[in-house]
Amino acid sequence: MITTAGREENFNYRLWRYDGAPGELIPLLQSAQDHFGYVPRKAINYIAGVTGVPESEVYGVITFYSQFRLQPMGKYVIRACDGTACHVSGSRMIIDTIEDELGIEVGGTTEDGIFTLNTVACIGCCSLAPVIMINDETHGQLTPASVRKLLRELRRREKAAGQKAAAG
C-alpha cells in the first residue's frame, strides 16, 4: 500500500509533469482520488488551474465516469448486489432496508462517515443471493432482519471503539 506521503508525492509529481498533452485530465483526476480518497473541490480547482480546463469541464468528467467520487467513502463500504440472481431473490428489499436503517440512498455516505452504500451488477456469489459485501467480507442469503442486525452490530462496534479511544 502506498503511504499518504507517497500518494501526495505522486499527485504533485503528476501536476508538476503536466505538459499540456491531451488526455492527461483523467490521470490527474485518478491521482487526486488516489491521494484524497475522492476528488475534493480544492483538487478540481487546482487541476483546472494547471491544465487550463474550465472547472465546469473537470466536474463534467468527474460526474461522467463512475470511477470518480466527489465525497469521501465511509469506513465500511457496502456493495449491494443487484445482479439477476440477487434481484429475483429480493435484492431491492435488501437495498431498501439498508437505506432505511442507515438513512442514506445508494451512492451516499452516512453523516458520521461510517457507511457508504453502493450497488454493483454482480458480486459473483449467486448461490448465496441476495448478497452484499461490506469492505472485503461477503454476506449472503440475507433478509431484511439479518441486514439490520449486521448493520447494528457494526454500529455497536464503532461506538465501543470510539468510547475506548476517548477513555484511553
C-alpha positions in Angstrom: 0.0 0.0 0.0 1.3 3.5 -0.9 1.7 5.8 2.1 -0.1 9.1 2.2 3.2 10.9 1.6 3.8 8.7 -1.4 0.3 9.4 -2.8 0.8 13.2 -2.3 4.2 13.0 -4.0 2.6 11.1 -6.9 -0.2 13.7 -7.2 2.2 16.6 -7.0 4.6 14.9 -9.4 1.8 14.4 -12.0 0.8 18.0 -11.7 4.4 19.2 -12.0 5.0 17.0 -15.0 1.8 18.1 -16.8 2.9 19.5 -20.2 -0.5 20.3 -21.7 -0.7 16.9 -23.5 -4.3 16.0 -24.3 -5.7 13.0 -22.4 -3.9 14.0 -19.1 -7.1 15.1 -17.3 -8.2 11.6 -16.3 -4.8 10.5 -15.0 -4.6 13.8 -12.9 -8.1 13.1 -11.5 -7.1 9.5 -10.7 -4.0 10.7 -9.0 -6.1 13.2 -6.9 -8.6 10.4 -6.0 -5.8 8.1 -5.0 -4.3 10.8 -2.8 -7.5 12.1 -1.1 -9.8 9.0 -1.4 -12.1 11.2 -3.6 -11.8 14.3 -5.7 -12.3 17.3 -3.4 -13.2 20.8 -4.6 -9.7 22.1 -4.0 -8.3 19.4 -6.3 -10.8 20.3 -9.0 -9.7 24.0 -8.7 -6.0 23.1 -8.7 -6.3 20.7 -11.7 -8.3 23.3 -13.6 -5.7 25.9 -12.9 -2.8 23.7 -14.0 -4.5 22.3 -17.2 -6.4 25.4 -18.3 -9.5 23.2 -18.5 -12.5 25.1 -17.0 -13.7 23.8 -13.6 -17.1 23.0 -15.1 -15.5 20.7 -17.7 -13.4 19.0 -15.0 -16.5 18.5 -12.9 -18.3 17.1 -16.0 -15.6 14.5 -16.5 -15.8 13.5 -12.8 -19.6 13.1 -12.9 -19.5 11.2 -16.2 -17.1 8.5 -15.1 -18.4 6.3 -12.2 -14.8 5.6 -11.0 -14.6 9.1 -9.6 -16.2 10.2 -6.3 -16.9 13.8 -5.1 -17.4 12.6 -1.5 -15.2 10.6 0.8 -16.1 6.9 1.3 -17.2 5.6 4.7 -15.2 3.2 6.8 -17.5 0.4 5.8 -18.3 0.4 2.1 -21.4 -1.7 1.4 -21.7 -3.1 -2.1 -25.2 -4.5 -2.6 -25.5 -6.9 -5.5 -28.4 -6.2 -7.8 -27.5 -8.8 -10.5 -30.1 -11.1 -11.8 -29.9 -13.8 -9.2 -29.9 -11.3 -6.4 -32.6 -9.2 -8.0 -35.0 -12.2 -8.3 -34.1 -13.2 -4.7 -35.1 -9.8 -3.3 -32.1 -7.5 -3.5 -34.3 -4.5 -3.9 -35.8 -5.2 -0.5 -32.3 -5.6 1.0 -31.2 -2.3 -0.6 -34.3 -0.5 0.7 -33.7 -2.0 4.2 -30.1 -0.7 4.2 -31.2 2.8 3.0 -33.8 2.9 5.8 -31.5 1.6 8.5 -28.7 4.0 7.6 -30.7 7.0 6.5 -28.9 7.2 3.1 -29.6 6.4 -0.5 -27.4 4.4 -2.9 -24.2 6.4 -3.6 -24.5 8.1 -0.2 -22.4 8.1 3.0 -23.7 8.4 6.5 -23.2 11.7 8.2 -20.8 10.1 10.7 -18.7 8.7 7.8 -19.1 5.1 8.9 -21.1 3.7 6.0 -21.2 4.2 2.2 -23.8 2.3 0.1 -23.3 1.4 -3.5 -24.9 -1.2 -5.8 -23.0 -3.5 -8.1 -24.1 -5.5 -11.1 -22.7 -8.8 -9.7 -20.6 -10.0 -6.8 -20.3 -13.5 -8.2 -21.9 -15.3 -5.3 -25.2 -16.1 -7.0 -25.8 -19.2 -4.9 -25.9 -17.0 -1.8 -28.4 -14.5 -3.2 -29.2 -11.9 -2.1 -25.7 -10.8 -1.3 -23.8 -7.7 0.0 -20.2 -7.1 0.6 -19.0 -4.9 3.4 -15.5 -4.0 2.6 -14.0 -7.4 1.7 -16.4 -9.5 3.7 -19.3 -11.2 1.8 -22.7 -11.7 3.5 -25.3 -13.9 1.7 -28.8 -15.3 2.0 -29.9 -12.1 3.5 -33.2 -11.0 4.9 -34.2 -7.5 6.0 -33.9 -8.7 9.6 -30.4 -10.1 9.1 -29.2 -7.0 7.4 -30.5 -4.7 10.2 -28.8 -7.0 12.7 -25.5 -6.9 10.8 -25.5 -3.1 10.4 -26.5 -2.5 14.1 -23.6 -4.8 15.2 -21.2 -2.8 13.1 -22.5 0.4 14.7 -22.1 -1.0 18.2 -18.5 -2.0 17.4 -17.8 1.5 16.2 -19.4 3.1 19.2 -17.4 0.8 21.6 -14.2 1.6 19.7 -14.9 5.3 19.9 -15.6 5.1 23.6 -12.4 3.1 24.2 -10.4 5.6 22.2 -11.8 8.5 24.2 -11.1 6.8 27.5 -7.6 5.7 26.8 
